[in-house]
Amino acid sequence: MKRLYAVAAIATTFLAFSCQKNMGTGSGEPQEPSSAVPADFKWETTRDLDISVGMPSVTGNTPQYAVIRVYCSPILSDGNIVAMGVVTPSRPVFGTAVTIPAGIGNIYVQTTLPDGTVAVSMEPVAASVNVAGARMKAAAGTPLLRMAGMARAAADSSMPDYPRLAAKAEGDFAEGAIIRSTPAGKIDLGASWAPFAAAEYYIPAGAEVTGNIGLNGTFSPNPSPILYVAGKLTLDSSVTIGQATLAVLPGGEVYIREASANMQQNAPNPAIFVFEGGKFTAGKTNFSCKAVVNEGKFIVDGTFDINNSCAFYNGAAAELEADDMEITNRAKLYNDGKIESDDLELNSYAELSNCENGVVDVDGTFYLTNNSVVYQKGLASMEKLEARGGGTLYVNCHTVAEEIAAEGARFYIASGAGLDAEEVYFNSNTELYAAAGSIFAMDEYNAGKSGGNVRIVSQAAADQLMAVVVIREKGVSSRYYGTKFDGLMEVVYDNAADSKYVIDERSLTGGAVMRARQTVVLPEAKCNGGRQPITPDPEPEPEFVEVNGLPYTYCFEDGWPWIGDYDMNDVVVVVSVDRRSDKETGKVGLIRINWELKAAGAAHLNAFAIQLDKVRTSEVAGVETTNTTFGRGAFAGSGPESGSELAVIPLFNTSQEILGEGTYINTTKGVAIPTVKHTTTVTFAQPVDPAAVRESALNAFIVVNQKSSGTFTRETEIHMPGRKPTQFAVVSGNTFLESDPYRYFVTKGDGVKNNYMMWALCIPGEFRYPLERSDIRDVYTYFNAWAASGGREHVEWYRDEADETLLY
């Protein structure tokens, strides 16, 4: 029977022997909150959800069962599961009730078929979340996906049409237009004063010409002459090709030490045309002409430079080799053959189109900057890919780089395409857009240095394969300055492998999820590197369902009914509750209360227990605990408290029996006292509803006794604000808000400060509590704002800014 009466005399006596701690952060009084705490504030950091999930609809057949997992985080690890169950054709709906941190805006519902096929949906949090069955296809089938990056036949290349020349033979020329040896004097091709003024000239096979050929053109009567080379032409000098055209026929060879071309855009033919089987070699080039075409072999021993809107076409059978390549000032390089270079740079609105049959191999750095664009539809590999200043890379087919560094760049990965790297560094407004079924894989992501203001965005729709991002070894993304993984994608990364390399869960938005192992089955394709599709692990039907609970930290001030110093460290216990439920009914047969006393910043003999507000003592079949030190104190033993209508489960009788004698244990700087993890298992006589054992139904409290008295009572309890004490507690109406019903364990305050404050808090996770005599209102930057807003703002204040010097 509840005992509600005044206890002023008892309380006065208690005060005389209570733990006397100075208020504030070491001197003076605690700071007044920045604004008043609303009278109706409940001090809750959690919320309740009722969840139902339907049987999946599977193309081709109906599975015998499917396993449902509900995660409270986009990081789909076992530690973030809040509910699990089984659906079958005869039990097509899984229903449960859970408590989650109030700051969580979405839950993630995963459905797994017996063959391991997985579907995940992001669902907004509400009091009731009803999820229709997922639409799925079993793993035995081939995923249906339009593969924009699949290999195509050569005829299906996107190589644009380019200027073409017809091959010529010796019989097509008058004798005067045939150059069989080096002229005695310079010949200006096409000019009226030349020995033979022709529109076309020819160096036959077997002939070797080493100079005295003018390729400028522009002269009357033939301003755009063409020189066809079937033999050898060697010009060991700097040569400018103006309005003329140099055509290297099959078997022909041309060498020019320094080749320039400045043919006007209205010229009828390309400046250079190398036929298949022909070979052009230069020490270096500088092309600002209308066009150059290579269908054979084009070799530059130094720098290959095209600029000023010049277009270079490298055909399907062509080879282009250079020490260094520079494509600048709106120049365009089209490739459907093979390109090899030590370094390649695109600058100032330049463009490279590597078409479907094209191969680009860069031994050094591929540099993309200043609004230049790469359309990568073939195969490309490079040692380093560096993209900055508005550079854009369209990855339509497999692209490999040992290192990728990007700042202010954009990437687009097409369906079925893959971008692979060893080390990736993204920073400063870099964006990557990944289509359905694409993959971006690397060893390390931003592991060496911090990168921020980055977005990796999936463009997949709900009925398509997710995009996949794989980080094999190390990845970093902070909450405030990092990468946003946004949209329907699977980020494959073991976030728990190394605490130095963590991707904050708040980096995953818009349906993005993370897991340690890939589950999205991508079809094998040339353009994703020929990856073998992953084989999902089969999902056996469980005999029963067991879910490990999320950790919550219970923090107490033990001075009730008097206002404390609000360091919230008199008793600090981390608790997580595992639940074992029946796979058919979903009811819970036992719970394991895992608990760890972290701190005891007081001299009192404080006991800790949990009342199950929705379970009667008669419904408990047994209690077992690993706490073998359970000693003398407020509770008679570690089993269910005798005489209580509701089940009260004691966890320890005094902080001292767990942490040893002393005061201010683990609340001040200095030697830390080791803590011990314990488990208390509660078995029910009959399985109970999940709602009866979710966190909101667990009424944790401490019982306070004076160390000096030598006696123990059950009268002084301190609970979470608003929670009813047990029937054994003595409570005073003068210390609770005068309303009906009482607002238990919420102070009226003095009208100036400490209005509507509490004596206990339940905080999600392993909370970093304040040091001794450090008021929580002064330690956590947004605590006051959270309280003043009635819990609507800064919901996760405990994960936000804090004064590190005042934290234990």
ZAMI-408416 format. One line per field, with one value per residue (C-alpha): x, y, z; residue number from 1. Coordinates in steps of 0.02 Angstrom, whole numbers, always signed. Layout:
u	X, ... $
v	Y, ... $
w	Z, ... $
pos	NUM, ... $
END
This chain:
u	+0, +68, +112, +92, +120, +231, +401, +471, +545, +625, +692, +769, +859, +917, +988, +1100, +1191, +1178, +1322, +1376, +1443, +1475, +1363, +1424, +1586, +1702, +1652, +1492, +1316, +1259, +1221, +1040, +976, +970, +781, +648, +609, +426, +320, +259, +431, +450, +640, +626, +764, +671, +510, +400, +357, +232, +294, +214, +298, +214, +264, +368, +303, +431, +436, +417, +374, +321, +456, +418, +473, +566, +666, +629, +757, +722, +872, +874, +1024, +1076, +1227, +1150, +1251, +1192, +1216, +1084, +945, +795, +676, +678, +546, +486, +343, +267, +120, +16, +83, +105, +130, +267, +217, +317, +342, +507, +587, +718, +817, +709, +838, +812, +709, +705, +709, +773, +673, +770, +684, +792, +733, +793, +921, +997, +920, +899, +786, +796, +675, +693, +537, +503, +480, +302, +205, +143, +249, +162, +273, +203, +294, +448, +440, +587, +667, +754, +942, +926, +868, +975, +943, +854, +951, +982, +1171, +1225, +1405, +1395, +1519, +1456, +1508, +1627, +1488, +1391, +1524, +1478, +1632, +1570, +1588, +1751, +1827, +1888, +2007, +2011, +2174, +2271, +2393, +2537, +2430, +2312, +2444, +2527, +2715, +2751, +2654, +2754, +2900, +3026, +3171, +3215, +3190, +3342, +3246, +3095, +2928, +2778, +2643, +2500, +2585, +2592, +2779, +2808, +2888, +2718, +2565, +2447, +2306, +2377, +2554, +2623, +2780, +2782, +2829, +3017, +3051, +3135, +3115, +3209, +3164, +3117, +2931, +2820, +2656, +2587, +2468, +2360, +2444, +2354, +2295, +2282, +2270, +2229, +2349, +2362, +2526, +2502, +2649, +2669, +2858, +2955, +2954, +3077, +3074, +3198, +3140, +2995, +2855, +2690, +2546, +2432, +2297, +2383, +2347, +2476, +2405, +2506, +2453, +2465, +2650, +2699, +2803, +2821, +2936, +2929, +3035, +2910, +2741, +2618, +2453, +2346, +2226, +2073, +1906, +1835, +1973, +1904, +2016, +2105, +2282, +2348, +2265, +2352, +2278, +2273, +2446, +2525, +2640, +2666, +2803, +2847, +2959, +2815, +2655, +2553, +2388, +2263, +2188, +2017, +2053, +2182, +2133, +2230, +2179, +2354, +2496, +2531, +2684, +2744, +2909, +2878, +2721, +2563, +2471, +2303, +2213, +2097, +1949, +2054, +1980, +2087, +2006, +2089, +1999, +1951, +2114, +2223, +2362, +2409, +2564, +2646, +2757, +2635, +2467, +2390, +2214, +2166, +2056, +1903, +2004, +1927, +2007, +1898, +1962, +1894, +2065, +2210, +2294, +2452, +2536, +2642, +2531, +2371, +2297, +2132, +2113, +1999, +1841, +1935, +1850, +1902, +1781, +1845, +1718, +1654, +1802, +1929, +2068, +2159, +2315, +2403, +2559, +2561, +2431, +2268, +2228, +2057, +2021, +1939, +1771, +1845, +1745, +1787, +1660, +1732, +1638, +1780, +1914, +2032, +2171, +2291, +2408, +2325, +2163, +2158, +2000, +1979, +1897, +1736, +1811, +1682, +1705, +1567, +1609, +1509, +1633, +1769, +1892, +2038, +2157, +2281, +2240, +2096, +2102, +1959, +1912, +1764, +1740, +1594, +1584, +1441, +1444, +1322, +1219, +1330, +1490, +1629, +1755, +1898, +2039, +2160, +2158, +2022, +2023, +1868, +1854, +1776, +1609, +1654, +1500, +1481, +1317, +1297, +1162, +1069, +1181, +1344, +1492, +1625, +1757, +1917, +2037, +2036, +1918, +1980, +2086, +2244, +2170, +2002, +1889, +1725, +1574, +1564, +1409, +1399, +1223, +1132, +1014, +933, +744, +653, +623, +804, +965, +1050, +1212, +1359, +1506, +1640, +1775, +1885, +2004, +1989, +1855, +1822, +1675, +1636, +1465, +1501, +1635, +1627, +1536, +1349, +1306, +1132, +999, +972, +1147, +1237, +1399, +1503, +1621, +1663, +1636, +1685, +1853, +1957, +1897, +2015, +1926, +1740, +1601, +1476, +1303, +1233, +1332, +1207, +1047, +902, +899, +1086, +1136, +1301, +1347, +1509, +1471, +1397, +1222, +1175, +1198, +1271, +1275, +1447, +1495, +1648, +1609, +1610, +1776, +1705, +1663, +1586, +1415, +1419, +1332, +1218, +1232, +1074, +959, +901, +736, +778, +710, +682, +721, +850, +888, +1028, +969, +1037, +1138, +1063, +1149, +1052, +1121, +1062, +1075, +1052, +1003, +813, +709, +839, +912, +1083, +1235, +1176, +1340, +1229, +1362, +1308, +1258, +1294, +1241, +1247, +1106, +1058, +917, +921, +756, +718, +551, +448, +464, +278, +195, +330, +306, +456, +506, +656, +758, +941, +980, +1163, +1226, +1386, +1405, +1520, +1530, +1479, +1506, +1429, +1456, +1283, +1244, +1145, +1056, +996, +845, +720, +534, +442, +291, +190, +240, +175, +290, +186, +230, +415, +474, +652, +798, +982, +1127, +1315, +1330, +1398, +1443, +1260, +1269, +1174, +1069, +896, +845, +834, +912, +941, +777, +610, +567, +445, +279, +279, +132, +242, +405, +552, +722, +868, +1036, +1149, +1126, +1266, +1387, +1526, +1493, +1530, +1667, +1740, +1744, +1769, +1684, +1684, +1730, +1766, +1705, +1870, +2030, +2154, +2162, +2008, +1930, +1899, +1716, +1635, +1496, +1357, +1202, +1037, +922, +734, +630, +442, +316, +227, +293, +242, +201, +351, +273, +286, +476, +529, +636, +493, +415, +575, +567, +748, +781, +902, +868, +968, +1029, +1148, +1316, +1334, +1168, +1213, +1032, +944, +768, +669, +592, +699, +687, +741, +666, +668, +563, +379, +397, +300, +398, +370, +241, +378, +437, +391, +356, +306, +182, +283, +425, +324, +225, +55, -49, -160, -81, +83, +233, +349, +531, +515, +552, +449, +610, +619, +542, +712, +815, +807, +624, +552, +721, +746, +853, +884, +906, +905, +1022, +1045, +1217, +1365, +1353, +1505, +1448, +1517, +1660, +1625, +1538, +1520, +1340, +1276, +1197, +1370, +1453, +1342, +1319, +1141, +1071, +982, +912, +846, +761, +692, +616, +525, +638, +598, +768, +941, +865, +1037, +1121, +1220, +1307, +1341, +1466, +1528, +1667, +1792, +1883, +1726, +1690, +1750 $
v	+0, +170, +282, +467, +579, +718, +669, +837, +773, +624, +729, +854, +717, +643, +811, +819, +662, +679, +694, +877, +931, +1109, +1172, +1227, +1192, +1210, +1379, +1478, +1426, +1331, +1440, +1478, +1400, +1518, +1508, +1427, +1241, +1215, +1149, +1004, +950, +762, +752, +606, +561, +414, +379, +225, +143, +9, -77, -197, -270, -373, -531, -491, -513, -616, -633, -813, -898, -873, -911, -1019, -878, -713, -639, -459, -349, -171, -57, +111, +169, +168, +67, -105, -195, -314, -179, -69, -198, -149, -285, -449, -572, -699, -689, -836, -858, -911, -770, -631, -487, -462, -344, -277, -129, -43, +108, +207, +367, +520, +592, +453, +510, +350, +164, +38, -118, -262, -413, -567, -716, -894, -883, -726, -599, -435, -283, -129, +15, +175, +220, +385, +368, +385, +315, +179, +121, +4, -66, -160, -315, -284, -321, -437, -557, -714, -728, -870, -745, -619, -439, -339, -181, -75, -74, +93, +39, -135, -181, -144, -194, -77, -23, +37, +160, +338, +400, +551, +566, +649, +717, +577, +562, +429, +334, +369, +270, +328, +310, +444, +580, +669, +639, +819, +797, +645, +686, +544, +625, +778, +933, +1041, +1193, +1222, +1179, +1278, +1151, +1216, +1380, +1444, +1465, +1285, +1170, +1091, +1183, +1042, +1017, +849, +781, +607, +531, +351, +195, +174, +359, +455, +643, +738, +921, +1069, +1036, +1183, +1131, +1303, +1309, +1463, +1496, +1519, +1428, +1282, +1356, +1188, +1061, +882, +786, +597, +500, +316, +321, +416, +601, +666, +850, +875, +1051, +1153, +1138, +1230, +1154, +1294, +1263, +1110, +929, +795, +621, +469, +319, +136, +94, +277, +357, +540, +618, +803, +867, +1003, +995, +1139, +1157, +1312, +1270, +1381, +1309, +1328, +1222, +1080, +942, +896, +959, +781, +619, +456, +305, +134, +61, +234, +307, +487, +532, +700, +768, +877, +950, +1109, +1091, +1234, +1182, +1124, +938, +799, +619, +463, +291, +220, +255, +429, +447, +603, +584, +743, +845, +814, +982, +1018, +1181, +1320, +1210, +1090, +915, +759, +595, +431, +295, +118, +38, +187, +206, +373, +379, +528, +569, +703, +760, +932, +964, +1144, +1291, +1197, +1069, +896, +725, +583, +407, +241, +159, +161, +306, +290, +433, +466, +613, +684, +855, +932, +1117, +1263, +1182, +1043, +878, +696, +568, +392, +296, +119, +33, +154, +115, +252, +206, +344, +292, +451, +586, +611, +792, +868, +1049, +1214, +1151, +1018, +859, +675, +555, +386, +251, +130, +69, +185, +161, +284, +299, +457, +542, +723, +825, +1005, +1170, +1110, +961, +828, +642, +533, +352, +245, +102, +32, +162, +120, +236, +197, +367, +488, +667, +786, +961, +1051, +912, +806, +621, +525, +334, +252, +95, -58, +45, +40, +164, +80, +153, +116, +285, +417, +594, +701, +879, +1052, +1031, +874, +776, +599, +538, +349, +270, +111, -42, +57, +27, +143, +39, +86, +33, +198, +347, +512, +412, +515, +689, +768, +806, +900, +968, +813, +725, +548, +532, +379, +405, +234, +223, +111, -26, -30, -102, +9, +95, +18, +105, -12, +45, -105, -41, +135, +268, +434, +552, +667, +734, +918, +916, +760, +668, +644, +474, +513, +408, +223, +153, +18, +77, -77, -41, -117, +38, -52, -118, +31, +173, +295, +269, +294, +356, +447, +371, +545, +546, +420, +504, +480, +290, +257, +111, +37, -141, -239, -357, -321, -389, -300, -425, -334, -425, -463, -340, -277, -102, -141, -230, -403, -428, -594, -563, -590, -743, -700, -805, -910, -852, -1002, -990, -959, -1071, -915, -731, -643, -458, -372, -210, -36, +38, +175, +270, +303, +452, +501, +641, +559, +713, +706, +793, +932, +1008, +939, +1002, +922, +840, +687, +566, +508, +344, +309, +140, +85, -37, -136, -262, -413, -496, -674, -694, -830, -828, -863, -751, -619, -625, -612, -761, -688, -531, -510, -348, -310, -177, -91, +29, +162, +291, +325, +509, +503, +437, +361, +176, +180, +26, +9, -86, -92, -107, -185, -71, -187, -356, -425, -515, -672, -671, -691, -871, -837, -716, -757, -636, -634, -512, -631, -485, -441, -394, -313, -163, -99, -261, -431, -519, -516, -602, -517, -408, -496, -416, -305, -312, -263, -352, -261, -330, -275, -263, -211, -160, -33, +50, -1, -186, -162, -29, -43, +78, +261, +419, +508, +347, +378, +558, +650, +657, +528, +341, +257, +113, -36, -73, -242, -293, -398, -483, -512, -632, -626, -774, -756, -889, -853, -745, -563, -433, -338, -175, -240, -247, -108, +26, +144, +7, -17, +96, +111, +189, +202, +178, +296, +255, +346, +264, +321, +254, +72, +30, +10, +58, +59, +229, +346, +309, +418, +381, +455, +615, +578, +393, +326, +259, +82, +41, +38, +217, +362, +515, +692, +794, +948, +890, +852, +967, +997, +925, +776, +657, +704, +742, +629, +678, +849, +996, +1154, +1249, +1415, +1523, +1588, +1440, +1251, +1259, +1092, +1008, +821, +703, +572, +555, +409, +448, +342, +264, +265, +442, +545, +614, +774, +778, +800, +966, +1009, +1058, +971, +1135, +1212, +1061, +1020, +1168, +1131, +1052, +1210, +1242, +1064, +1080, +1255, +1195, +1054, +929, +987, +1066, +989, +819, +739, +869, +729, +696, +880, +1005, +997, +1068, +927, +990, +957, +781, +623 $
w	+0, -49, +99, +61, +210, +270, +334, +385, +548, +466, +325, +446, +538, +373, +317, +468, +412, +225, +104, +115, -56, -111, -248, -418, -508, -362, -294, -275, -315, -470, -619, -651, -813, -960, -958, -851, -858, -902, -761, -868, -929, -908, -920, -1042, -1162, -1239, -1330, -1355, -1521, -1567, -1725, -1848, -2003, -2137, -2232, -2386, -2563, -2658, -2848, -2903, -2738, -2559, -2430, -2280, -2167, -2160, -2017, -1970, -1884, -1828, -1804, -1716, -1818, -2001, -1942, -1957, -1825, -1690, -1559, -1642, -1655, -1549, -1606, -1700, -1753, -1881, -2006, -2096, -2215, -2066, -1955, -2083, -1961, -1832, -1694, -1548, -1431, -1398, -1317, -1414, -1384, -1417, -1537, -1663, -1812, -1914, -1886, -2013, -2048, -2126, -2200, -2234, -2336, -2300, -2442, -2365, -2482, -2388, -2406, -2296, -2278, -2179, -2081, -1991, -1804, -1737, -1591, -1708, -1855, -1977, -2114, -2264, -2319, -2427, -2613, -2647, -2770, -2710, -2732, -2858, -2989, -3080, -3022, -3153, -3186, -3337, -3345, -3417, -3401, -3480, -3617, -3791, -3965, -4053, -4171, -4021, -3967, -3925, -4019, -4118, -4305, -4352, -4513, -4624, -4770, -4903, -4919, -5079, -5184, -5295, -5451, -5385, -5407, -5551, -5557, -5508, -5345, -5293, -5177, -5188, -5095, -4994, -5104, -5139, -5081, -4973, -5051, -4991, -5028, -5136, -5178, -5356, -5346, -5291, -5421, -5440, -5374, -5319, -5195, -5140, -5126, -5096, -5020, -5084, -4988, -4981, -4998, -4856, -4844, -4709, -4736, -4846, -4836, -4788, -4708, -4672, -4821, -4849, -5017, -5181, -5280, -5153, -4977, -4893, -4969, -4908, -4895, -4895, -4823, -4867, -4841, -4709, -4668, -4538, -4490, -4350, -4315, -4253, -4381, -4386, -4481, -4535, -4664, -4733, -4685, -4648, -4684, -4629, -4732, -4680, -4672, -4671, -4533, -4484, -4355, -4307, -4164, -4115, -4197, -4189, -4275, -4279, -4418, -4417, -4363, -4539, -4617, -4725, -4655, -4493, -4470, -4449, -4500, -4455, -4542, -4462, -4487, -4494, -4363, -4307, -4181, -4105, -3970, -3912, -3982, -3967, -4058, -4061, -4227, -4280, -4268, -4265, -4304, -4258, -4317, -4304, -4183, -4114, -4001, -3910, -3817, -3717, -3686, -3787, -3782, -3861, -3822, -3883, -3931, -4033, -4048, -4051, -4106, -4059, -4155, -4108, -4165, -4120, -3993, -3916, -3806, -3720, -3574, -3519, -3585, -3565, -3629, -3593, -3643, -3704, -3802, -3823, -3828, -3890, -3868, -3927, -3933, -3810, -3718, -3615, -3523, -3371, -3320, -3393, -3354, -3405, -3366, -3408, -3475, -3564, -3602, -3616, -3683, -3659, -3761, -3738, -3822, -3752, -3627, -3531, -3431, -3333, -3238, -3135, -3098, -3190, -3148, -3178, -3135, -3177, -3240, -3352, -3384, -3410, -3486, -3437, -3533, -3566, -3448, -3355, -3230, -3150, -3003, -2937, -2984, -2929, -2960, -2905, -2946, -3025, -3116, -3158, -3190, -3262, -3221, -3341, -3336, -3226, -3163, -3050, -2956, -2819, -2743, -2767, -2700, -2734, -2680, -2757, -2884, -2943, -2983, -3063, -3061, -3181, -3150, -3160, -3156, -3027, -2959, -2864, -2762, -2622, -2535, -2556, -2490, -2522, -2458, -2485, -2573, -2668, -2722, -2787, -2862, -2872, -2979, -2935, -2936, -2945, -2830, -2758, -2669, -2579, -2442, -2348, -2346, -2272, -2151, -2167, -2143, -2109, -2255, -2241, -2331, -2440, -2507, -2575, -2643, -2706, -2851, -2831, -2819, -2696, -2826, -2884, -2816, -2690, -2733, -2641, -2556, -2490, -2367, -2333, -2199, -2128, -2142, -2055, -2057, -1912, -1869, -1896, -2028, -2133, -2269, -2290, -2363, -2426, -2510, -2539, -2525, -2428, -2349, -2315, -2171, -2002, -1897, -1737, -1796, -1741, -1630, -1718, -1883, -1863, -1976, -1867, -1886, -1916, -2077, -2146, -2206, -2324, -2313, -2319, -2208, -2152, -2116, -2098, -2243, -2413, -2443, -2606, -2747, -2897, -3065, -3135, -3272, -3362, -3305, -3119, -3134, -3166, -2983, -2941, -2861, -2674, -2606, -2459, -2302, -2278, -2138, -2033, -1943, -1759, -1622, -1518, -1538, -1430, -1441, -1346, -1268, -1297, -1154, -1046, -906, -747, -649, -476, -350, -181, -78, -104, -45, -43, -200, -240, -331, -494, -538, -567, -509, -336, -417, -601, -672, -855, -892, -1046, -1050, -1165, -1207, -1261, -1346, -1427, -1617, -1640, -1511, -1491, -1302, -1188, -1082, -993, -980, -938, -848, -887, -769, -720, -575, -647, -508, -328, -292, -117, +58, +79, +69, -92, -159, -338, -403, -545, -524, -670, -673, -784, -709, -544, -426, -449, -634, -597, -593, -538, -526, -544, -526, -549, -403, -272, -157, -125, +59, +198, +153, +105, +20, +103, -46, -233, -275, -307, -159, -44, -10, -163, -281, -428, -464, -384, -438, -326, -415, -272, -92, -77, -196, -77, -102, -287, -292, -117, +27, -6, -64, -230, -320, -505, -495, -473, -572, -516, -499, -570, -475, -591, -624, -646, -765, -691, -756, -667, -760, -732, -794, -808, -761, -924, -1067, -1052, -1183, -1252, -1191, -1012, -1018, -1134, -1054, -1017, -909, -807, -655, -596, -426, -282, -97, +13, +188, +304, +320, +502, +562, +552, +506, +341, +289, +127, +155, +51, -135, -280, -451, -624, -628, -635, -594, -444, -297, -238, -105, +28, +4, +118, +12, +54, -43, +3, -107, -262, -373, -299, -438, -460, -490, -408, -517, -420, -396, -478, -365, -352, -327, -238, -372, -425, -483, -483, -529, -584, -574, -549, -445, -580, -766, -889, -1034, -1191, -1213, -1097, -1033, -988, -821, -740, -617, -433, -394, -578, -612, -767, -821, -831, -911, -1060, -1175, -1228, -1071, -1017, -1190, -1197, -1029, -1064, -1229, -1143, -1230, -1408, -1445, -1432, -1399, -1402, -1291, -1209, -1376, -1411, -1347, -1169, -1063, -1072, -919, -814, -877, -795 $
pos	1, 2, 3, 4, 5, 6, 7, 8, 9, 10, 11, 12, 13, 14, 15, 16, 17, 18, 19, 20, 21, 22, 23, 24, 25, 26, 27, 28, 29, 30, 31, 32, 33, 34, 35, 36, 37, 38, 39, 40, 41, 42, 43, 44, 45, 46, 47, 48, 49, 50, 51, 52, 53, 54, 55, 56, 57, 58, 59, 60, 61, 62, 63, 64, 65, 66, 67, 68, 69, 70, 71, 72, 73, 74, 75, 76, 77, 78, 79, 80, 81, 82, 83, 84, 85, 86, 87, 88, 89, 90, 91, 92, 93, 94, 95, 96, 97, 98, 99, 100, 101, 102, 103, 104, 105, 106, 107, 108, 109, 110, 111, 112, 113, 114, 115, 116, 117, 118, 119, 120, 121, 122, 123, 124, 125, 126, 127, 128, 129, 130, 131, 132, 133, 134, 135, 136, 137, 138, 139, 140, 141, 142, 143, 144, 145, 146, 147, 148, 149, 150, 151, 152, 153, 154, 155, 156, 157, 158, 159, 160, 161, 162, 163, 164, 165, 166, 167, 168, 169, 170, 171, 172, 173, 174, 175, 176, 177, 178, 179, 180, 181, 182, 183, 184, 185, 186, 187, 188, 189, 190, 191, 192, 193, 194, 195, 196, 197, 198, 199, 200, 201, 202, 203, 204, 205, 206, 207, 208, 209, 210, 211, 212, 213, 214, 215, 216, 217, 218, 219, 220, 221, 222, 223, 224, 225, 226, 227, 228, 229, 230, 231, 232, 233, 234, 235, 236, 237, 238, 239, 240, 241, 242, 243, 244, 245, 246, 247, 248, 249, 250, 251, 252, 253, 254, 255, 256, 257, 258, 259, 260, 261, 262, 263, 264, 265, 266, 267, 268, 269, 270, 271, 272, 273, 274, 275, 276, 277, 278, 279, 280, 281, 282, 283, 284, 285, 286, 287, 288, 289, 290, 291, 292, 293, 294, 295, 296, 297, 298, 299, 300, 301, 302, 303, 304, 305, 306, 307, 308, 309, 310, 311, 312, 313, 314, 315, 316, 317, 318, 319, 320, 321, 322, 323, 324, 325, 326, 327, 328, 329, 330, 331, 332, 333, 334, 335, 336, 337, 338, 339, 340, 341, 342, 343, 344, 345, 346, 347, 348, 349, 350, 351, 352, 353, 354, 355, 356, 357, 358, 359, 360, 361, 362, 363, 364, 365, 366, 367, 368, 369, 370, 371, 372, 373, 374, 375, 376, 377, 378, 379, 380, 381, 382, 383, 384, 385, 386, 387, 388, 389, 390, 391, 392, 393, 394, 395, 396, 397, 398, 399, 400, 401, 402, 403, 404, 405, 406, 407, 408, 409, 410, 411, 412, 413, 414, 415, 416, 417, 418, 419, 420, 421, 422, 423, 424, 425, 426, 427, 428, 429, 430, 431, 432, 433, 434, 435, 436, 437, 438, 439, 440, 441, 442, 443, 444, 445, 446, 447, 448, 449, 450, 451, 452, 453, 454, 455, 456, 457, 458, 459, 460, 461, 462, 463, 464, 465, 466, 467, 468, 469, 470, 471, 472, 473, 474, 475, 476, 477, 478, 479, 480, 481, 482, 483, 484, 485, 486, 487, 488, 489, 490, 491, 492, 493, 494, 495, 496, 497, 498, 499, 500, 501, 502, 503, 504, 505, 506, 507, 508, 509, 510, 511, 512, 513, 514, 515, 516, 517, 518, 519, 520, 521, 522, 523, 524, 525, 526, 527, 528, 529, 530, 531, 532, 533, 534, 535, 536, 537, 538, 539, 540, 541, 542, 543, 544, 545, 546, 547, 548, 549, 550, 551, 552, 553, 554, 555, 556, 557, 558, 559, 560, 561, 562, 563, 564, 565, 566, 567, 568, 569, 570, 571, 572, 573, 574, 575, 576, 577, 578, 579, 580, 581, 582, 583, 584, 585, 586, 587, 588, 589, 590, 591, 592, 593, 594, 595, 596, 597, 598, 599, 600, 601, 602, 603, 604, 605, 606, 607, 608, 609, 610, 611, 612, 613, 614, 615, 616, 617, 618, 619, 620, 621, 622, 623, 624, 625, 626, 627, 628, 629, 630, 631, 632, 633, 634, 635, 636, 637, 638, 639, 640, 641, 642, 643, 644, 645, 646, 647, 648, 649, 650, 651, 652, 653, 654, 655, 656, 657, 658, 659, 660, 661, 662, 663, 664, 665, 666, 667, 668, 669, 670, 671, 672, 673, 674, 675, 676, 677, 678, 679, 680, 681, 682, 683, 684, 685, 686, 687, 688, 689, 690, 691, 692, 693, 694, 695, 696, 697, 698, 699, 700, 701, 702, 703, 704, 705, 706, 707, 708, 709, 710, 711, 712, 713, 714, 715, 716, 717, 718, 719, 720, 721, 722, 723, 724, 725, 726, 727, 728, 729, 730, 731, 732, 733, 734, 735, 736, 737, 738, 739, 740, 741, 742, 743, 744, 745, 746, 747, 748, 749, 750, 751, 752, 753, 754, 755, 756, 757, 758, 759, 760, 761, 762, 763, 764, 765, 766, 767, 768, 769, 770, 771, 772, 773, 774, 775, 776, 777, 778, 779, 780, 781, 782, 783, 784, 785, 786, 787, 788, 789, 790, 791, 792, 793, 794, 795, 796, 797, 798, 799, 800, 801, 802, 803, 804, 805, 806, 807, 808 $
END
